[in-house]
Amino acid sequence: MPALWRKRNVFACCLAQINEAFLTNVIWSFLPFLISDLGVESESLGTYVGGIATCYFLAQFCSSSIWGWLSDKFGRRPTVIAGSLGASICTVAFGLSQSYIFALVARSLCGALNGNIGIVKTYIAEVTNEKTVNEGFALLSLSWGLGCISAPALGGFLSQPATKYPDTFAGTFLETYPYLVPCLLSGVVGVTSSLVSLFCLDETPPFLAMQGKKTKRSYQAVKASSRAESTVEDPPESSAVEIELPRLDPKMETKLEQEHLTQGVISSDADRDGTPEVQPARFAWVTPVTLWTSTVYGILAANWTILDELFPVIAKMTPKEHGFGFSTDSVGIALTISGFMLLFFQGYCFTYLSNRFQLTTLFAIAAAQYYVLLIAFPSLSYIATNRVLLWFLLSIHLFFRTCVGAVLFTVIFIQIAKSCPTEYRGVVNGFAQSLAALGRTISPLLGGWVWNVSLQIDHPLSHYLVFILMIFLNTVMCWGGYRVACLLPATTNAVEVNTRHTELS
């Protein structure tokens, strides 16, 4: 397979991942301020912000499995193009929100049309081998980091232009729609991603091979039916139309056939040599290892979303309310720092660590460090009046939080990809993404509600209540990670030889 084919396809996938990160994170810098502009009081801010986050992930929960099925049915390429374009249009509509209901509808449509997260993971899993899969998923996380760098910063800096630059934008439509500019920029990123995928993204060889097998079975069925109903002599075998498809590596073909045999059911059709043909069962992908890996991903996504949602809320609140007293620009800067750290860690550190430690070991270490971060973050509000010390400690916290998140998510992505045969990767990734979306649907409402309740409790440590909830979720996730380590083959957790400059194949 030529190097250009690999590079341009991986580039298109990475750009699609950047787009997903951009449209997901662009609103977090200004969302609390948008909700405040709609007339919501500070005491209810967490609940209303959680509602916007919940509707997005609820819609994604309802549609992710459908997108995964569509990718298995029609291909990875068309679903990636459609998802990027549709979600970007809805993000632009969100920037035109003048009521809370309109914002809910626009964000819900954005979540429903955002099916690329699972599909892109499926694509990378199908164009990498055992030696380069770690690097492939590290590239996806690296792309996510690029989106996390630019989206919060641009969301904070480009919002409210009429307020920040009244001499230039006062009295214009940007005063009526103060959050439209960052959403428009997100739309541009999405359209660009769709165009790049249209011209640069090829279909994966495993999908084309599966389609070729289906075409062959359909032709044989029609041929058999014709023999039964007609005495007309069939054309010679050499006159049949041959479909030329990319060939898989022989080792990969053998592996796929073995996986197919273990997961499938015997068909009544027969191959040329008379051997019964094996076809996949409808729910053969439902195995303990796929269920556990998907569940761990869902719990991790739920836990992380609570912190992502509460960060801008806590940052906006005053020190007396156990917050930091940040402006939109300060929130954007803080989130951008986190994005730069993710970029550094995924670019230079994760591949090095994954070559020297088992994936389950990395997961366990990161989960243990997350306990410390959850206890330390709410304590920063006690030094919020000292801006220099606050920014210093917050930067350290964001660095370790970024490293922990990068390890946890990248490891579980790899484990999900390795938990099933190729023909089920689309539906398994869609199912896993649905559970993640379900967790992200429930967690913002639950986290926002617990945060609001904690503000009404007259106790100096009441603001730790929501972080106790996250500690509990992290404990459940650790148990799930242990179950995954027991179920996955030993080769999945073994140290794999790899280099940062290994070319994807």
ZIGI-V428791 format. One record per pair of residues at least 24 apart in sequence whose C-alpha atoms are under 7 Angstrom apart, sorted by the first residue. I is the first residue (numbers start at 1). J is the second residue. D is the distance in Angstrom with one decimal. If there is no record, write none. Layout:
I J D
I J D
This chain:
6 504 6.5
6 505 6.4
8 200 5.9
9 200 6.1
9 201 4.9
9 202 6.5
12 196 6.1
12 197 5.5
12 200 6.5
12 201 6.0
13 120 6.1
14 140 5.9
14 143 5.5
15 193 5.9
16 84 6.9
16 193 5.6
17 117 7.0
17 140 6.5
17 143 5.9
17 144 5.9
18 143 5.2
18 144 5.3
18 146 6.4
18 147 4.7
19 147 6.8
19 189 6.0
19 190 5.7
19 193 6.8
21 144 5.3
21 147 4.8
21 148 6.0
22 147 4.8
22 148 6.5
22 151 5.0
22 186 6.4
23 91 6.7
23 186 5.9
25 148 6.5
25 151 5.8
25 152 6.1
26 151 4.4
26 152 5.2
26 155 5.1
26 182 7.0
27 155 6.2
28 152 6.7
28 312 6.7
29 152 5.5
29 155 5.7
29 156 5.1
29 312 6.5
29 328 6.0
29 331 5.7
29 332 5.5
30 155 6.5
30 156 5.9
30 159 6.9
30 328 6.1
32 313 6.4
38 99 6.4
38 100 6.9
43 452 6.7
44 452 6.9
46 313 6.6
46 448 4.6
46 451 7.0
46 452 6.5
47 445 6.3
47 448 4.9
47 449 5.8
50 444 4.5
50 445 4.9
50 448 5.7
51 445 6.2
52 104 5.8
52 107 6.9
53 444 6.3
54 440 6.6
54 441 4.2
54 442 6.6
54 444 5.9
54 445 6.6
55 104 6.5
55 107 6.7
55 108 5.2
55 441 6.7
56 107 5.4
56 108 4.6
56 110 6.7
56 111 4.5
57 111 6.0
57 437 4.8
57 438 6.6
57 440 5.6
57 441 4.8
58 437 6.2
58 438 6.1
58 441 4.9
59 108 5.5
59 111 5.1
59 112 4.6
60 111 4.6
60 112 4.8
60 114 6.7
60 434 6.8
60 437 5.7
61 434 4.3
61 435 6.7
61 437 4.5
61 438 5.3
62 434 6.9
63 112 5.5
64 115 5.6
64 430 5.1
64 431 6.8
64 433 6.0
64 434 5.2
65 427 6.4
65 430 4.4
65 431 5.2
65 434 6.2
67 115 5.5
67 430 6.7
68 119 6.5
68 426 4.8
68 427 4.7
68 429 6.8
68 430 4.4
69 426 6.6
69 427 5.4
71 119 6.9
71 426 6.2
72 426 5.6
75 203 6.7
75 207 6.8
76 119 6.4
76 123 6.8
76 203 6.4
77 201 6.4
77 202 6.6
77 203 5.7
80 116 5.5
80 119 7.0
81 194 4.8
81 197 6.1
81 198 6.6
83 113 5.5
83 114 5.2
83 115 5.6
83 116 5.9
84 114 6.9
84 190 5.4
84 193 6.6
84 194 5.7
85 190 5.8
85 191 5.7
85 194 5.9
86 113 5.6
87 111 7.0
87 113 5.2
87 114 5.3
88 186 6.4
88 187 4.5
88 190 5.1
89 187 6.0
91 183 5.7
91 186 7.0
91 187 6.6
92 180 7.0
92 183 4.9
92 184 5.2
92 187 5.9
95 177 6.9
95 179 5.3
95 180 4.1
95 183 5.4
96 177 5.9
96 180 6.0
118 429 5.0
118 430 5.5
118 433 6.0
119 426 6.4
119 429 7.0
122 425 5.8
122 426 5.8
122 429 6.7
123 204 6.8
125 417 6.2
126 204 6.6
126 206 6.7
127 204 6.8
127 505 5.9
128 504 5.8
128 505 5.1
129 505 6.4
131 496 6.3
131 497 6.3
131 498 5.9
132 498 6.6
132 502 7.0
132 504 6.0
134 351 7.0
135 351 6.3
137 410 6.4
137 414 6.9
138 346 6.0
138 410 6.6
141 346 6.7
141 406 7.0
141 410 6.8
142 342 7.0
142 343 5.5
142 346 5.3
142 347 6.5
145 339 5.1
145 340 7.0
145 342 5.3
145 343 5.1
146 339 6.6
146 343 6.4
148 336 6.8
148 339 4.8
149 336 4.5
149 339 4.1
149 340 5.8
150 336 6.8
152 332 4.9
152 335 5.8
152 336 6.1
153 332 4.3
153 333 5.9
153 336 5.6
154 182 6.2
155 182 5.2
155 332 6.9
156 328 5.0
156 329 5.0
156 331 6.9
156 332 4.8
157 329 5.6
158 182 5.8
205 246 5.8
205 248 6.6
208 245 6.6
209 245 6.6
256 421 6.7
256 422 6.9
259 421 5.8
285 420 6.7
285 424 6.1
285 428 7.0
289 419 6.1
289 484 6.4
289 487 5.8
289 488 6.6
290 416 6.7
290 419 5.6
290 420 6.9
292 480 6.6
292 484 6.0
293 412 6.9
293 415 6.8
293 416 5.8
293 484 6.1
294 416 6.8
294 432 4.4
294 435 6.7
295 435 6.7
296 477 5.7
296 480 5.6
296 481 6.5
297 412 6.4
297 432 6.9
297 436 6.0
298 435 4.8
298 436 3.8
298 439 5.4
299 439 6.2
299 473 6.8
299 477 6.1
300 477 6.6
301 436 5.4
301 439 6.2
301 440 6.2
302 436 6.8
302 439 4.3
302 440 4.7
302 443 5.3
303 470 5.8
303 473 6.3
305 440 5.9
305 443 6.7
305 444 6.7
306 443 5.8
306 444 5.5
306 447 5.6
309 444 6.6
319 381 6.1
319 384 5.9
322 381 5.3
323 381 5.5
324 381 6.0
324 384 5.2
338 398 5.5
338 399 6.4
338 402 6.2
341 399 5.9
341 402 6.4
342 402 5.5
342 403 6.7
342 406 6.9
345 403 6.4
351 500 6.4
354 495 6.8
355 495 5.5
355 496 5.6
355 497 6.0
355 498 6.3
356 495 6.0
357 495 5.9
358 493 5.2
358 494 5.3
358 495 5.3
359 411 6.1
359 493 5.2
360 485 6.2
360 493 6.2
362 407 6.8
363 407 6.5
363 408 5.6
363 411 6.7
366 404 4.9
366 407 6.6
366 408 6.5
367 478 6.8
370 404 6.7
371 471 6.3
373 397 6.9
373 401 6.8
374 467 6.0
378 464 6.5
419 488 7.0
